[in-house]
């Protein structure tokens, strides 16, 4: 199994979700199944069917999270020393050369990507264009609306 990069913060979020599923969600659904089973005929028991479906979802999610954490390569951006280059987990300040708009992105793992939080996946076009570059470099990013050019203003490891 190959390793998948994830930031330290992203790994902590996955661990918290796993803990919640195991300590709260799983026992709650087991109780719901027991209560529904106590109502008698299971063949026409909607509560039982719903609880079993919920249990299957929870168990699947637990297995998924354990698999992701088991194959994760956890990267703490604060410990990076990349000589000012853009690498996984770095935070990059950019300026759109066409509009002058300034944006900041952190390059994160696939499961952590959230554009609302300015976190872009390492597999995204902008991250692929930025990796290996340094402050002062200009990168061209293929976007659905066409090619956009950005100047890298600063690279930080937070």
PyMOL commands that set and color helices and strands:
alter all, ss='L'
color gray80, all
select helices_A, chain A and resi 8-38+46-70+77-79+110-112+115-117+125-130
alter helices_A, ss='H'
color red, helices_A
select strands_A, chain A and resi 4-7+72-75+91-96+102-108+119-121+138-143+146-156
alter strands_A, ss='S'
color yellow, strands_A
deselect
rebuild
show_as cartoon
